[in-house]
Amino acid sequence: MLLGQLQFRNCCSLDDHYTQQSQYPQPLKLTQIQQQLDEDKLLLELSLGEVHSYVWAVTPNSVNTYELPLKKTN
């Protein structure tokens, strides 16, 4: 086996090990988010788009979705 082949194998095995060890964070479920909120707290999430924009209002006990008006152009 050539030295270059050995180094390549070691590199690949390290990458495979890293890939196996790395886990991407998972998004929280609604109930998990609500459990983090105090009774007097509100979480607002916005999604702004060219055609439609929305806001979500999350409390410990509810979630509401509202469509925002379009930006007026002069």
N, C-alpha and C positions, 0 to 999 in steps of 0.2 A: 504494500500500500504506500502510495506517495504521501509526503508530508502535507501537500495541498489538499488531498482527499481527506486526510485525517482532520485537518483544521475545518474543512467544510462540514464534515459529519458532526464535529463538536458544536459548530455554530448552529446547525439545524436542530440538534438535540436540545440546545439551550433555548432556541426559539420555541420549540414544541413544549418544553417545560414551562416557559413563560406563558404561552397560550393556555395551557391547562390550568395554570395557577391564577391567571387573570380572570376576574369576573366583573362584568359591567354592572353598575348599579341598576336595580330594577325600580321602575316607577312605583310610587305608593298607590294603594287603592284608596278610594274615597273614604272608606271607614277609617283607614289608618291616618289620613289627613285630619279628619274630624276629631279623632282621639287626641291629636296634638293641640287642638284649639281650646283655649279657655272659654268659658260660657259667654264672656263679654267680648270675644274676638271675632273678627270676620276676615276671611281670606278672599282677595279679589284676584282673578286670573283673567288676563286680556288676550284676545286674539284679534290682531288688527290686519285687515286685508284691503285690497283695492275695491272689491265689490261688496263684501260683507265684513262686519266687525262684531265681535261678541265679548261680553263680560260674564264671568261666572262668579257668583257670590256664594261662598261656602261658609256655613256656620257649623257648630258642633251637631246641630240637629237637622239641617236642611241644606239643599243646594238649589240655586235658582240661576237660570240662564236668561240673558237679555241681549237682544240684537241692538247694536248701537247705530245711531243715524250716520249716514254718509257725510263726509266732510264736504262742506259747500265750497264750490269753486266760483270765483268772480268772473 
